[in-house]
Amino acid sequence: MHQNEHDQAMTERFRELVEQSGDSLPDNHNDELRLIIEAGLDTALAETMKDIAGKLTDMAHDIQHDADFFD
């Protein structure tokens, strides 16, 4: 599922839960909630990509070290 679809699905599910309890969620609050969810997903994605970049950097150093050892 793409991020845009995911944040929309999460927002809609929250709205359903609110409505099942007998309350309502105004459209502007729904839009704000979607922005908050989207920002959280963006942050999680950025942190994951940073971790992956660090691992790739470590692997590149290891490969270079091994290559230097065999020269």
N, C-alpha and C positions, 0 to 999 in steps of 0.2 A: 504494500500500500504506500502510495506517495505521501510525503509529509502533509501536503495541503489537504488531501483526503483524510488523513489520520486526525489532524486537528479538528476538522469539521465533524468527523464521526464522534470524537471525544466530547465535543461541545454539544452535539445533538443528544448524546447519551445522557449527559448531565442535565440538559433541559428536560428530557423524558423523566428522569428521577425527580426533579423538582416538581413537575406537573403531576406525577403520580402521588406526591405527598399533598397535593391540593394547592400548591403555590404556583406562582408564575414567574417567569424570567423575562423582563423587558428586553426588546431587541438590542438596545444599546448595551445592556449588561452582557447579553449573549455575545455580542461583537467583542467586547472587552475581554471576556473569558477566552474567546478564540485567540485573541492576540497574546494573552498570557500563556496559553498552551503552546502556541507557535513559538514564542520566545524560549520556552523551556525546551522544546524539541530542538531548536537551533543551538542552544547552549550544549545540550547533550551530544549533538552531532559534532560540534566543534571540538569538544573535549575528546571524543572518540577519535576524530581525525588527528588530533595532536598526539594522542597515545600511539596511533598507528605510525605516524611520521617518526616518532621517537624510536619505535621498534625497527623501522626500516633503516634509520640512521645507524643504530647499533649493528644491524645485520651487515650493512655496507662496511662498517669499520672491521667487523670480524672477517669478512671476505678479503678486505685489503690486507689485514694482518696475515691471514692464511696464504695469500698470494705472495707477500713479502717473504714468508718463511720458506716457501718452495723455490724462490729465485736463487 
